[in-house]
Amino acid sequence: MLAEEAPIDWIRRLSPMEKALLERLASGSTISAAATAEFLSLRTANRRIAELRRRAGVSTTRELVGIYRSSRER
C-alpha cells in the first residue's frame, strides 16, 4: 500500500477490469480461468494482479483476495 494511501483507498480506485478479476478470484476461480472469462491473456491477468498486490501492500494473491473479500462485506 502506498504510504499516503488509506488501506481501503486502492479498492475504491479499481478499474472495472480489476474489479472483475478480483470478483472471479474471490468466487474461487483460478487466475487462468478468470483471465479466460475476462478475455485476457494469462500474462496480462498476472501483471494486473501483481500490480494490485503492490498497491495493496501484500505479497500473495491469497492475501489480496482476502482483503478484497473483507472490503465487500462492509
Secondary structure, DSSP 8 states (H G I E B T S, - for coil): --TTS-TTHHHHT--HHHHHHHHHHHTT--HHHHHHHTT--HHHHHHHHHHHHHHHT-SSHHHHHHHHHHHHT-
